Protein backbone atom coordinates (compact mmCIF):
# COMPACT_ATOMS: atom_id res chain seq x y z
CA UNK A 1 0.00 0.00 0.00
CA UNK A 2 1.19 3.58 -0.60
CA UNK A 3 2.81 5.34 2.35
CA UNK A 4 2.58 9.10 2.81
CA UNK A 5 5.70 11.10 3.69
CA UNK A 6 3.80 12.58 6.66
CA UNK A 7 1.06 11.05 8.78
CA UNK A 8 -1.02 14.24 8.63
CA UNK A 9 -1.03 17.34 6.44
CA UNK A 10 -2.56 20.73 7.13
CA UNK A 11 -2.48 24.13 5.50
CA UNK A 12 -3.77 27.62 6.07
CA UNK A 13 -5.39 29.30 3.11
CA UNK A 14 -5.40 33.06 2.68
CA UNK A 15 -8.60 34.71 1.52
CA UNK A 16 -9.06 35.63 -2.13
CA UNK A 17 -6.37 33.35 -3.57
CA UNK A 18 -6.16 33.31 -7.34
CA UNK A 19 -7.64 30.28 -9.05
CA UNK A 20 -4.97 27.60 -9.40
CA UNK A 21 -2.89 28.80 -6.42
CA UNK A 22 -0.90 26.05 -4.71
CA UNK A 23 -2.26 25.38 -1.24
CA UNK A 24 -0.50 22.17 -0.19
CA UNK A 25 1.61 19.42 -1.71
CA UNK A 26 1.51 15.84 -0.44
CA UNK A 27 3.78 12.91 -1.23
CA UNK A 28 3.13 9.18 -1.12
CA UNK A 29 5.31 6.34 -2.36
CA UNK A 30 4.59 2.71 -3.11
CA UNK A 31 7.33 0.08 -2.78
CA UNK A 32 5.96 -2.00 -5.69
CA UNK A 33 7.54 -1.97 -9.15
CA UNK A 34 6.37 -0.48 -12.45
CA UNK A 35 2.63 0.15 -12.88
CA UNK A 36 1.92 -1.28 -9.42
CA UNK A 37 4.03 1.49 -7.86
CA UNK A 38 1.94 4.21 -9.47
CA UNK A 39 0.20 6.49 -6.96
CA UNK A 40 -2.86 8.58 -7.86
CA UNK A 41 -4.35 11.21 -5.58
CA UNK A 42 -7.92 12.36 -5.05
CA UNK A 43 -9.90 14.28 -2.47
CA UNK A 44 -12.54 12.61 -0.39
CA UNK A 45 -15.63 14.63 -1.28
CA UNK A 46 -16.92 16.61 1.64
CA UNK A 47 -19.02 19.70 2.09
CA UNK A 48 -18.11 23.22 3.20
CA UNK A 49 -21.01 25.43 4.24
CA UNK A 50 -23.33 23.28 2.15
CA UNK A 51 -21.19 23.36 -1.02
CA UNK A 52 -19.11 20.49 -2.39
CA UNK A 53 -15.44 20.63 -1.33
CA UNK A 54 -14.47 20.21 -4.99
CA UNK A 55 -16.05 23.60 -5.74
CA UNK A 56 -13.30 25.15 -3.58
CA UNK A 57 -10.20 23.01 -4.19
CA UNK A 58 -8.90 20.36 -6.55
CA UNK A 59 -6.00 17.94 -6.57
CA UNK A 60 -3.66 16.98 -9.40
CA UNK A 61 -4.18 13.20 -9.56
CA UNK A 62 -0.70 12.41 -10.86
CA UNK A 63 1.43 14.69 -8.67
CA UNK A 64 -0.52 15.26 -5.46
CHARMM-style PDB file with segment names, atoms N, HN, CA, C and O in Angstrom:
ATOM      1  N   UNK     1       0.839  -1.192   0.000  1.00  0.00      PROA
ATOM      2  CA  UNK     1       0.000   0.000   0.000  1.00  0.00      PROA
ATOM      3  C   UNK     1       0.882   1.253   0.000  1.00  0.00      PROA
ATOM      4  O   UNK     1       1.975   1.236   0.566  1.00  0.00      PROA
ATOM      5  N   UNK     2       0.424   2.325  -0.621  1.00  0.00      PROA
ATOM      6  HN  UNK     2      -0.463   2.339  -1.081  1.00  0.00      PROA
ATOM      7  CA  UNK     2       1.190   3.575  -0.596  1.00  0.00      PROA
ATOM      8  C   UNK     2       1.371   4.093   0.829  1.00  0.00      PROA
ATOM      9  O   UNK     2       0.515   3.902   1.693  1.00  0.00      PROA
ATOM     10  N   UNK     3       2.503   4.751   1.051  1.00  0.00      PROA
ATOM     11  HN  UNK     3       3.199   4.906   0.350  1.00  0.00      PROA
ATOM     12  CA  UNK     3       2.810   5.335   2.351  1.00  0.00      PROA
ATOM     13  C   UNK     3       3.068   6.825   2.135  1.00  0.00      PROA
ATOM     14  O   UNK     3       3.870   7.206   1.282  1.00  0.00      PROA
ATOM     15  N   UNK     4       2.385   7.657   2.909  1.00  0.00      PROA
ATOM     16  HN  UNK     4       1.733   7.347   3.602  1.00  0.00      PROA
ATOM     17  CA  UNK     4       2.581   9.100   2.813  1.00  0.00      PROA
ATOM     18  C   UNK     4       3.838   9.518   3.551  1.00  0.00      PROA
ATOM     19  O   UNK     4       4.219   8.893   4.541  1.00  0.00      PROA
ATOM     20  N   UNK     5       4.487  10.579   3.070  1.00  0.00      PROA
ATOM     21  HN  UNK     5       4.178  11.086   2.266  1.00  0.00      PROA
ATOM     22  CA  UNK     5       5.700  11.097   3.688  1.00  0.00      PROA
ATOM     23  C   UNK     5       5.421  11.605   5.101  1.00  0.00      PROA
ATOM     24  O   UNK     5       6.296  11.540   5.965  1.00  0.00      PROA
ATOM     25  N   UNK     6       4.216  12.109   5.344  1.00  0.00      PROA
ATOM     26  HN  UNK     6       3.505  12.162   4.642  1.00  0.00      PROA
ATOM     27  CA  UNK     6       3.797  12.579   6.665  1.00  0.00      PROA
ATOM     28  C   UNK     6       2.509  11.875   7.041  1.00  0.00      PROA
ATOM     29  O   UNK     6       1.724  11.502   6.170  1.00  0.00      PROA
ATOM     30  N   UNK     7       2.289  11.692   8.333  1.00  0.00      PROA
ATOM     31  HN  UNK     7       2.927  11.995   9.041  1.00  0.00      PROA
ATOM     32  CA  UNK     7       1.055  11.053   8.776  1.00  0.00      PROA
ATOM     33  C   UNK     7      -0.142  11.962   8.562  1.00  0.00      PROA
ATOM     34  O   UNK     7      -1.227  11.492   8.220  1.00  0.00      PROA
ATOM     35  N   UNK     8       0.047  13.264   8.762  1.00  0.00      PROA
ATOM     36  HN  UNK     8       0.928  13.646   9.040  1.00  0.00      PROA
ATOM     37  CA  UNK     8      -1.023  14.238   8.633  1.00  0.00      PROA
ATOM     38  C   UNK     8      -0.504  15.477   7.917  1.00  0.00      PROA
ATOM     39  O   UNK     8       0.655  15.860   8.078  1.00  0.00      PROA
ATOM     40  N   UNK     9      -1.363  16.096   7.134  1.00  0.00      PROA
ATOM     41  HN  UNK     9      -2.305  15.785   7.003  1.00  0.00      PROA
ATOM     42  CA  UNK     9      -1.033  17.340   6.437  1.00  0.00      PROA
ATOM     43  C   UNK     9      -2.055  18.401   6.823  1.00  0.00      PROA
ATOM     44  O   UNK     9      -3.229  18.092   7.028  1.00  0.00      PROA
ATOM     45  N   UNK    10      -1.618  19.627   6.919  1.00  0.00      PROA
ATOM     46  HN  UNK    10      -0.665  19.878   6.752  1.00  0.00      PROA
ATOM     47  CA  UNK    10      -2.562  20.726   7.135  1.00  0.00      PROA
ATOM     48  C   UNK    10      -2.002  21.969   6.460  1.00  0.00      PROA
ATOM     49  O   UNK    10      -0.799  22.082   6.221  1.00  0.00      PROA
ATOM     50  N   UNK    11      -2.895  22.889   6.161  1.00  0.00      PROA
ATOM     51  HN  UNK    11      -3.871  22.797   6.356  1.00  0.00      PROA
ATOM     52  CA  UNK    11      -2.479  24.133   5.504  1.00  0.00      PROA
ATOM     53  C   UNK    11      -3.443  25.239   5.880  1.00  0.00      PROA
ATOM     54  O   UNK    11      -4.619  24.998   6.153  1.00  0.00      PROA
ATOM     55  N   UNK    12      -2.933  26.438   5.887  1.00  0.00      PROA
ATOM     56  HN  UNK    12      -1.978  26.634   5.666  1.00  0.00      PROA
ATOM     57  CA  UNK    12      -3.772  27.623   6.071  1.00  0.00      PROA
ATOM     58  C   UNK    12      -3.919  28.275   4.706  1.00  0.00      PROA
ATOM     59  O   UNK    12      -2.958  28.370   3.942  1.00  0.00      PROA
ATOM     60  N   UNK    13      -5.111  28.716   4.414  1.00  0.00      PROA
ATOM     61  HN  UNK    13      -5.891  28.639   5.034  1.00  0.00      PROA
ATOM     62  CA  UNK    13      -5.386  29.296   3.108  1.00  0.00      PROA
ATOM     63  C   UNK    13      -5.780  30.759   3.293  1.00  0.00      PROA
ATOM     64  O   UNK    13      -6.718  31.069   4.027  1.00  0.00      PROA
ATOM     65  N   UNK    14      -5.068  31.639   2.632  1.00  0.00      PROA
ATOM     66  HN  UNK    14      -4.306  31.387   2.036  1.00  0.00      PROA
ATOM     67  CA  UNK    14      -5.404  33.058   2.675  1.00  0.00      PROA
ATOM     68  C   UNK    14      -6.690  33.302   1.894  1.00  0.00      PROA
ATOM     69  O   UNK    14      -7.023  32.555   0.975  1.00  0.00      PROA
ATOM     70  N   UNK    15      -7.401  34.351   2.269  1.00  0.00      PROA
ATOM     71  HN  UNK    15      -7.131  34.958   3.016  1.00  0.00      PROA
ATOM     72  CA  UNK    15      -8.604  34.705   1.524  1.00  0.00      PROA
ATOM     73  C   UNK    15      -8.243  35.222   0.144  1.00  0.00      PROA
ATOM     74  O   UNK    15      -7.154  35.755  -0.069  1.00  0.00      PROA
ATOM     75  N   UNK    16      -9.159  35.061  -0.780  1.00  0.00      PROA
ATOM     76  HN  UNK    16     -10.043  34.628  -0.607  1.00  0.00      PROA
ATOM     77  CA  UNK    16      -9.057  35.627  -2.125  1.00  0.00      PROA
ATOM     78  C   UNK    16      -7.828  35.164  -2.899  1.00  0.00      PROA
ATOM     79  O   UNK    16      -7.238  35.949  -3.641  1.00  0.00      PROA
ATOM     80  N   UNK    17      -7.431  33.900  -2.740  1.00  0.00      PROA
ATOM     81  HN  UNK    17      -7.910  33.262  -2.138  1.00  0.00      PROA
ATOM     82  CA  UNK    17      -6.368  33.354  -3.569  1.00  0.00      PROA
ATOM     83  C   UNK    17      -6.804  33.340  -5.023  1.00  0.00      PROA
ATOM     84  O   UNK    17      -7.994  33.229  -5.318  1.00  0.00      PROA
ATOM     85  N   UNK    18      -5.856  33.450  -5.919  1.00  0.00      PROA
ATOM     86  HN  UNK    18      -4.889  33.540  -5.680  1.00  0.00      PROA
ATOM     87  CA  UNK    18      -6.162  33.306  -7.336  1.00  0.00      PROA
ATOM     88  C   UNK    18      -6.488  31.859  -7.642  1.00  0.00      PROA
ATOM     89  O   UNK    18      -5.971  30.951  -6.991  1.00  0.00      PROA
ATOM     90  N   UNK    19      -7.333  31.641  -8.616  1.00  0.00      PROA
ATOM     91  HN  UNK    19      -7.753  32.379  -9.145  1.00  0.00      PROA
ATOM     92  CA  UNK    19      -7.635  30.276  -9.050  1.00  0.00      PROA
ATOM     93  C   UNK    19      -6.343  29.601  -9.474  1.00  0.00      PROA
ATOM     94  O   UNK    19      -5.525  30.198 -10.175  1.00  0.00      PROA
ATOM     95  N   UNK    20      -6.158  28.355  -9.051  1.00  0.00      PROA
ATOM     96  HN  UNK    20      -6.822  27.870  -8.482  1.00  0.00      PROA
ATOM     97  CA  UNK    20      -4.969  27.603  -9.405  1.00  0.00      PROA
ATOM     98  C   UNK    20      -3.805  27.779  -8.447  1.00  0.00      PROA
ATOM     99  O   UNK    20      -2.748  27.186  -8.660  1.00  0.00      PROA
ATOM    100  N   UNK    21      -3.966  28.579  -7.393  1.00  0.00      PROA
ATOM    101  HN  UNK    21      -4.825  29.061  -7.220  1.00  0.00      PROA
ATOM    102  CA  UNK    21      -2.889  28.795  -6.423  1.00  0.00      PROA
ATOM    103  C   UNK    21      -2.587  27.498  -5.682  1.00  0.00      PROA
ATOM    104  O   UNK    21      -3.502  26.756  -5.325  1.00  0.00      PROA
ATOM    105  N   UNK    22      -1.316  27.228  -5.454  1.00  0.00      PROA
ATOM    106  HN  UNK    22      -0.573  27.832  -5.744  1.00  0.00      PROA
ATOM    107  CA  UNK    22      -0.896  26.048  -4.709  1.00  0.00      PROA
ATOM    108  C   UNK    22      -1.217  26.255  -3.236  1.00  0.00      PROA
ATOM    109  O   UNK    22      -0.850  27.274  -2.650  1.00  0.00      PROA
ATOM    110  N   UNK    23      -1.896  25.296  -2.648  1.00  0.00      PROA
ATOM    111  HN  UNK    23      -2.194  24.468  -3.124  1.00  0.00      PROA
ATOM    112  CA  UNK    23      -2.256  25.376  -1.237  1.00  0.00      PROA
ATOM    113  C   UNK    23      -1.394  24.413  -0.422  1.00  0.00      PROA
ATOM    114  O   UNK    23      -0.899  24.775   0.645  1.00  0.00      PROA
ATOM    115  N   UNK    24      -1.216  23.202  -0.916  1.00  0.00      PROA
ATOM    116  HN  UNK    24      -1.618  22.908  -1.784  1.00  0.00      PROA
ATOM    117  CA  UNK    24      -0.503  22.166  -0.186  1.00  0.00      PROA
ATOM    118  C   UNK    24      -0.037  21.099  -1.163  1.00  0.00      PROA
ATOM    119  O   UNK    24      -0.725  20.796  -2.138  1.00  0.00      PROA
ATOM    120  N   UNK    25       1.122  20.537  -0.901  1.00  0.00      PROA
ATOM    121  HN  UNK    25       1.681  20.784  -0.109  1.00  0.00      PROA
ATOM    122  CA  UNK    25       1.614  19.419  -1.711  1.00  0.00      PROA
ATOM    123  C   UNK    25       1.816  18.226  -0.785  1.00  0.00      PROA
ATOM    124  O   UNK    25       2.397  18.358   0.292  1.00  0.00      PROA
ATOM    125  N   UNK    26       1.337  17.073  -1.207  1.00  0.00      PROA
ATOM    126  HN  UNK    26       0.865  16.966  -2.082  1.00  0.00      PROA
ATOM    127  CA  UNK    26       1.515  15.842  -0.436  1.00  0.00      PROA
ATOM    128  C   UNK    26       2.353  14.869  -1.242  1.00  0.00      PROA
ATOM    129  O   UNK    26       2.462  14.994  -2.461  1.00  0.00      PROA
ATOM    130  N   UNK    27       2.949  13.890  -0.554  1.00  0.00      PROA
ATOM    131  HN  UNK    27       2.860  13.788   0.437  1.00  0.00      PROA
ATOM    132  CA  UNK    27       3.784  12.910  -1.235  1.00  0.00      PROA
ATOM    133  C   UNK    27       3.535  11.534  -0.652  1.00  0.00      PROA
ATOM    134  O   UNK    27       3.579  11.345   0.564  1.00  0.00      PROA
ATOM    135  N   UNK    28       3.271  10.574  -1.526  1.00  0.00      PROA
ATOM    136  HN  UNK    28       3.235  10.727  -2.514  1.00  0.00      PROA
ATOM    137  CA  UNK    28       3.130   9.177  -1.120  1.00  0.00      PROA
ATOM    138  C   UNK    28       3.964   8.330  -2.064  1.00  0.00      PROA
ATOM    139  O   UNK    28       4.096   8.645  -3.247  1.00  0.00      PROA
ATOM    140  N   UNK    29       4.515   7.269  -1.540  1.00  0.00      PROA
ATOM    141  HN  UNK    29       4.408   7.014  -0.579  1.00  0.00      PROA
ATOM    142  CA  UNK    29       5.312   6.340  -2.356  1.00  0.00      PROA
ATOM    143  C   UNK    29       4.798   4.923  -2.140  1.00  0.00      PROA
ATOM    144  O   UNK    29       4.271   4.583  -1.081  1.00  0.00      PROA
ATOM    145  N   UNK    30       4.969   4.111  -3.174  1.00  0.00      PROA
ATOM    146  HN  UNK    30       5.398   4.387  -4.034  1.00  0.00      PROA
ATOM    147  CA  UNK    30       4.586   2.715  -3.112  1.00  0.00      PROA
ATOM    148  C   UNK    30       5.823   1.881  -3.432  1.00  0.00      PROA
ATOM    149  O   UNK    30       6.506   2.150  -4.420  1.00  0.00      PROA
ATOM    150  N   UNK    31       6.118   0.888  -2.624  1.00  0.00      PROA
ATOM    151  HN  UNK    31       5.563   0.670  -1.821  1.00  0.00      PROA
ATOM    152  CA  UNK    31       7.334   0.080  -2.775  1.00  0.00      PROA
ATOM    153  C   UNK    31       7.251  -0.934  -3.919  1.00  0.00      PROA
ATOM    154  O   UNK    31       8.246  -1.594  -4.218  1.00  0.00      PROA
ATOM    155  N   UNK    32       6.095  -1.073  -4.563  1.00  0.00      PROA
ATOM    156  HN  UNK    32       5.287  -0.537  -4.320  1.00  0.00      PROA
ATOM    157  CA  UNK    32       5.965  -2.002  -5.689  1.00  0.00      PROA
ATOM    158  C   UNK    32       6.788  -1.510  -6.877  1.00  0.00      PROA
ATOM    159  O   UNK    32       7.399  -0.443  -6.828  1.00  0.00      PROA
ATOM    160  N   UNK    33       6.790  -2.303  -7.937  1.00  0.00      PROA
ATOM    161  HN  UNK    33       6.294  -3.170  -7.977  1.00  0.00      PROA
ATOM    162  CA  UNK    33       7.537  -1.969  -9.155  1.00  0.00      PROA
ATOM    163  C   UNK    33       6.598  -1.607 -10.293  1.00  0.00      PROA
ATOM    164  O   UNK    33       5.450  -2.049 -10.330  1.00  0.00      PROA
ATOM    165  N   UNK    34       7.094  -0.801 -11.216  1.00  0.00      PROA
ATOM    166  HN  UNK    34       8.027  -0.441 -11.185  1.00  0.00      PROA
ATOM    167  CA  UNK    34       6.369  -0.477 -12.446  1.00  0.00      PROA
ATOM    168  C   UNK    34       4.999   0.113 -12.205  1.00  0.00      PROA
ATOM    169  O   UNK    34       4.828   0.980 -11.348  1.00  0.00      PROA
ATOM    170  N   UNK    35       4.004  -0.368 -12.976  1.00  0.00      PROA
ATOM    171  HN  UNK    35       4.143  -1.072 -13.671  1.00  0.00      PROA
ATOM    172  CA  UNK    35       2.630   0.146 -12.884  1.00  0.00      PROA
ATOM    173  C   UNK    35       2.059  -0.014 -11.481  1.00  0.00      PROA
ATOM    174  O   UNK    35       1.256   0.813 -11.050  1.00  0.00      PROA
ATOM    175  N   UNK    36       2.452  -1.051 -10.764  1.00  0.00      PROA
ATOM    176  HN  UNK    36       3.105  -1.723 -11.114  1.00  0.00      PROA
ATOM    177  CA  UNK    36       1.921  -1.279  -9.418  1.00  0.00      PROA
ATOM    178  C   UNK    36       2.437  -0.260  -8.403  1.00  0.00      PROA
ATOM    179  O   UNK    36       1.881  -0.139  -7.311  1.00  0.00      PROA
ATOM    180  N   UNK    37       3.486   0.466  -8.751  1.00  0.00      PROA
ATOM    181  HN  UNK    37       3.938   0.368  -9.637  1.00  0.00      PROA
ATOM    182  CA  UNK    37       4.031   1.490  -7.857  1.00  0.00      PROA
ATOM    183  C   UNK    37       3.399   2.857  -8.108  1.00  0.00      PROA
ATOM    184  O   UNK    37       3.681   3.817  -7.391  1.00  0.00      PROA
ATOM    185  N   UNK    38       2.562   2.939  -9.106  1.00  0.00      PROA
ATOM    186  HN  UNK    38       2.333   2.159  -9.689  1.00  0.00      PROA
ATOM    187  CA  UNK    38       1.940   4.212  -9.469  1.00  0.00      PROA
ATOM    188  C   UNK    38       0.962   4.666  -8.385  1.00  0.00      PROA
ATOM    189  O   UNK    38       0.120   3.889  -7.934  1.00  0.00      PROA
ATOM    190  N   UNK    39       1.080   5.915  -7.975  1.00  0.00      PROA
ATOM    191  HN  UNK    39       1.764   6.546  -8.342  1.00  0.00      PROA
ATOM    192  CA  UNK    39       0.201   6.494  -6.958  1.00  0.00      PROA
ATOM    193  C   UNK    39      -0.643   7.579  -7.619  1.00  0.00      PROA
ATOM    194  O   UNK    39      -0.121   8.436  -8.332  1.00  0.00      PROA
ATOM    195  N   UNK    40      -1.944   7.534  -7.378  1.00  0.00      PROA
ATOM    196  HN  UNK    40      -2.368   6.838  -6.799  1.00  0.00      PROA
ATOM    197  CA  UNK    40      -2.856   8.582  -7.859  1.00  0.00      PROA
ATOM    198  C   UNK    40      -3.548   9.181  -6.645  1.00  0.00      PROA
ATOM    199  O   UNK    40      -3.862   8.480  -5.683  1.00  0.00      PROA
ATOM    200  N   UNK    41      -3.778  10.476  -6.704  1.00  0.00      PROA
ATOM    201  HN  UNK    41      -3.523  11.046  -7.485  1.00  0.00      PROA
ATOM    202  CA  UNK    41      -4.351  11.208  -5.584  1.00  0.00      PROA
ATOM    203  C   UNK    41      -5.762  11.679  -5.925  1.00  0.00      PROA
ATOM    204  O   UNK    41      -6.079  11.948  -7.084  1.00  0.00      PROA
ATOM    205  N   UNK    42      -6.603  11.773  -4.891  1.00  0.00      PROA
ATOM    206  HN  UNK    42      -6.345  11.554  -3.950  1.00  0.00      PROA
ATOM    207  CA  UNK    42      -7.921  12.364  -5.053  1.00  0.00      PROA
ATOM    208  C   UNK    42      -8.403  12.835  -3.682  1.00  0.00      PROA
ATOM    209  O   UNK    42      -7.958  12.342  -2.646  1.00  0.00      PROA
ATOM    210  N   UNK    43      -9.306  13.782  -3.702  1.00  0.00      PROA
ATOM    211  HN  UNK    43      -9.668  14.182  -4.544  1.00  0.00      PROA
ATOM    212  CA  UNK    43      -9.905  14.285  -2.471  1.00  0.00      PROA
ATOM    213  C   UNK    43     -11.129  13.458  -2.130  1.00  0.00      PROA
ATOM    214  O   UNK    43     -11.887  13.051  -3.010  1.00  0.00      PROA
ATOM    215  N   UNK    44     -11.309  13.218  -0.862  1.00  0.00      PROA
ATOM    216  HN  UNK    44     -10.693  13.548  -0.147  1.00  0.00      PROA
ATOM    217  CA  UNK    44     -12.544  12.610  -0.393  1.00  0.00      PROA
ATOM    218  C   UNK    44     -13.587  13.711  -0.406  1.00  0.00      PROA
ATOM    219  O   UNK    44     -13.398  14.732   0.255  1.00  0.00      PROA
ATOM    220  N   UNK    45     -14.652  13.545  -1.114  1.00  0.00      PROA
ATOM    221  HN  UNK    45     -14.806  12.715  -1.651  1.00  0.00      PROA
ATOM    222  CA  UNK    45     -15.633  14.626  -1.280  1.00  0.00      PROA
ATOM    223  C   UNK    45     -16.341  14.914   0.030  1.00  0.00      PROA
ATOM    224  O   UNK    45     -16.956  14.037   0.635  1.00  0.00      PROA
ATOM    225  N   UNK    46     -16.241  16.145   0.444  1.00  0.00      PROA
ATOM    226  HN  UNK    46     -15.741  16.858  -0.048  1.00  0.00      PROA
ATOM    227  CA  UNK    46     -16.922  16.610   1.642  1.00  0.00      PROA
ATOM    228  C   UNK    46     -17.734  17.847   1.301  1.00  0.00      PROA
ATOM    229  O   UNK    46     -17.901  18.192   0.132  1.00  0.00      PROA
ATOM    230  N   UNK    47     -18.227  18.497   2.316  1.00  0.00      PROA
ATOM    231  HN  UNK    47     -18.091  18.217   3.266  1.00  0.00      PROA
ATOM    232  CA  UNK    47     -19.019  19.697   2.093  1.00  0.00      PROA
ATOM    233  C   UNK    47     -18.497  20.813   2.994  1.00  0.00      PROA
ATOM    234  O   UNK    47     -18.099  20.573   4.134  1.00  0.00      PROA
ATOM    235  N   UNK    48     -18.504  22.035   2.466  1.00  0.00      PROA
ATOM    236  HN  UNK    48     -18.827  22.230   1.540  1.00  0.00      PROA
ATOM    237  CA  UNK    48     -18.106  23.224   3.200  1.00  0.00      PROA
ATOM    238  C   UNK    48     -19.247  24.224   3.087  1.00  0.00      PROA
ATOM    239  O   UNK    48     -19.558  24.713   2.001  1.00  0.00      PROA
ATOM    240  N   UNK    49     -19.861  24.515   4.218  1.00  0.00      PROA
ATOM    241  HN  UNK    49     -19.609  24.117   5.100  1.00  0.00      PROA
ATOM    242  CA  UNK    49     -21.012  25.432   4.237  1.00  0.00      PROA
ATOM    243  C   UNK    49     -22.062  25.058   3.201  1.00  0.00      PROA
ATOM    244  O   UNK    49     -22.646  25.925   2.552  1.00  0.00      PROA
ATOM    245  N   UNK    50     -22.295  23.761   3.053  1.00  0.00      PROA
ATOM    246  HN  UNK    50     -21.820  23.057   3.581  1.00  0.00      PROA
ATOM    247  CA  UNK    50     -23.325  23.276   2.146  1.00  0.00      PROA
ATOM    248  C   UNK    50     -22.876  23.049   0.719  1.00  0.00      PROA
ATOM    249  O   UNK    50     -23.608  22.439  -0.061  1.00  0.00      PROA
ATOM    250  N   UNK    51     -21.686  23.523   0.349  1.00  0.00      PROA
ATOM    251  HN  UNK    51     -21.092  24.019   0.983  1.00  0.00      PROA
ATOM    252  CA  UNK    51     -21.191  23.355  -1.025  1.00  0.00      PROA
ATOM    253  C   UNK    51     -20.164  22.221  -1.076  1.00  0.00      PROA
ATOM    254  O   UNK    51     -19.475  21.950  -0.093  1.00  0.00      PROA
ATOM    255  N   UNK    52     -20.075  21.576  -2.215  1.00  0.00      PROA
ATOM    256  HN  UNK    52     -20.635  21.796  -3.014  1.00  0.00      PROA
ATOM    257  CA  UNK    52     -19.113  20.490  -2.394  1.00  0.00      PROA
ATOM    258  C   UNK    52     -17.688  21.013  -2.228  1.00  0.00      PROA
ATOM    259  O   UNK    52     -17.360  22.086  -2.733  1.00  0.00      PROA
ATOM    260  N   UNK    53     -16.838  20.259  -1.520  1.00  0.00      PROA
ATOM    261  HN  UNK    53     -17.105  19.387  -1.109  1.00  0.00      PROA
ATOM    262  CA  UNK    53     -15.444  20.626  -1.329  1.00  0.00      PROA
ATOM    263  C   UNK    53     -14.754  20.871  -2.667  1.00  0.00      PROA
ATOM    264  O   UNK    53     -13.919  21.768  -2.783  1.00  0.00      PROA
ATOM    265  N   UNK    54     -15.102  20.076  -3.673  1.00  0.00      PROA
ATOM    266  HN  UNK    54     -15.780  19.348  -3.578  1.00  0.00      PROA
ATOM    267  CA  UNK    54     -14.474  20.206  -4.992  1.00  0.00      PROA
ATOM    268  C   UNK    54     -14.796  21.528  -5.680  1.00  0.00      PROA
ATOM    269  O   UNK    54     -14.154  21.875  -6.672  1.00  0.00      PROA
ATOM    270  N   UNK    55     -15.778  22.274  -5.171  1.00  0.00      PROA
ATOM    271  HN  UNK    55     -16.299  21.993  -4.365  1.00  0.00      PROA
ATOM    272  CA  UNK    55     -16.048  23.598  -5.740  1.00  0.00      PROA
ATOM    273  C   UNK    55     -15.057  24.636  -5.192  1.00  0.00      PROA
ATOM    274  O   UNK    55     -14.989  25.757  -5.698  1.00  0.00      PROA
ATOM    275  N   UNK    56     -14.299  24.263  -4.169  1.00  0.00      PROA
ATOM    276  HN  UNK    56     -14.355  23.353  -3.759  1.00  0.00      PROA
ATOM    277  CA  UNK    56     -13.295  25.154  -3.578  1.00  0.00      PROA
ATOM    278  C   UNK    56     -11.864  24.776  -3.950  1.00  0.00      PROA
ATOM    279  O   UNK    56     -11.042  25.644  -4.244  1.00  0.00      PROA
ATOM    280  N   UNK    57     -11.573  23.480  -3.936  1.00  0.00      PROA
ATOM    281  HN  UNK    57     -12.241  22.775  -3.697  1.00  0.00      PROA
ATOM    282  CA  UNK    57     -10.199  23.013  -4.189  1.00  0.00      PROA
ATOM    283  C   UNK    57     -10.210  21.806  -5.110  1.00  0.00      PROA
ATOM    284  O   UNK    57     -11.226  21.128  -5.261  1.00  0.00      PROA
ATOM    285  N   UNK    58      -9.068  21.553  -5.720  1.00  0.00      PROA
ATOM    286  HN  UNK    58      -8.243  22.104  -5.598  1.00  0.00      PROA
ATOM    287  CA  UNK    58      -8.895  20.363  -6.549  1.00  0.00      PROA
ATOM    288  C   UNK    58      -7.514  19.797  -6.294  1.00  0.00      PROA
ATOM    289  O   UNK    58      -6.664  20.459  -5.699  1.00  0.00      PROA
ATOM    290  N   UNK    59      -7.292  18.586  -6.737  1.00  0.00      PROA
ATOM    291  HN  UNK    59      -7.982  18.048  -7.220  1.00  0.00      PROA
ATOM    292  CA  UNK    59      -5.998  17.939  -6.569  1.00  0.00      PROA
ATOM    293  C   UNK    59      -5.531  17.417  -7.921  1.00  0.00      PROA
ATOM    294  O   UNK    59      -6.328  16.915  -8.714  1.00  0.00      PROA
ATOM    295  N   UNK    60      -4.235  17.539  -8.174  1.00  0.00      PROA
ATOM    296  HN  UNK    60      -3.588  17.946  -7.530  1.00  0.00      PROA
ATOM    297  CA  UNK    60      -3.664  16.976  -9.397  1.00  0.00      PROA
ATOM    298  C   UNK    60      -3.432  15.487  -9.130  1.00  0.00      PROA
ATOM    299  O   UNK    60      -2.591  15.126  -8.307  1.00  0.00      PROA
ATOM    300  N   UNK    61      -4.172  14.635  -9.819  1.00  0.00      PROA
ATOM    301  HN  UNK    61      -4.855  14.929 -10.488  1.00  0.00      PROA
ATOM    302  CA  UNK    61      -4.182  13.202  -9.557  1.00  0.00      PROA
ATOM    303  C   UNK    61      -2.801  12.557  -9.697  1.00  0.00      PROA
ATOM    304  O   UNK    61      -2.489  11.620  -8.962  1.00  0.00      PROA
ATOM    305  N   UNK    62      -1.985  13.028 -10.605  1.00  0.00      PROA
ATOM    306  HN  UNK    62      -2.239  13.790 -11.201  1.00  0.00      PROA
ATOM    307  CA  UNK    62      -0.698  12.408 -10.858  1.00  0.00      PROA
ATOM    308  C   UNK    62       0.417  12.880  -9.916  1.00  0.00      PROA
ATOM    309  O   UNK    62       1.350  12.130  -9.631  1.00  0.00      PROA
ATOM    310  N   UNK    63       0.316  14.122  -9.436  1.00  0.00      PROA
ATOM    311  HN  UNK    63      -0.442  14.732  -9.667  1.00  0.00      PROA
ATOM    312  CA  UNK    63       1.425  14.687  -8.669  1.00  0.00      PROA
ATOM    313  C   UNK    63       1.108  14.985  -7.216  1.00  0.00      PROA
ATOM    314  O   UNK    63       2.022  15.240  -6.432  1.00  0.00      PROA
ATOM    315  N   UNK    64      -0.155  14.961  -6.838  1.00  0.00      PROA
ATOM    316  HN  UNK    64      -0.897  14.754  -7.475  1.00  0.00      PROA
ATOM    317  CA  UNK    64      -0.523  15.259  -5.462  1.00  0.00      PROA
ATOM    318  C   UNK    64      -0.532  16.727  -5.198  1.00  0.00      PROA
ATOM    319  OT1 UNK    64      -0.823  17.151  -4.080  1.00  0.00      PROA
TER     320      UNK     64
END
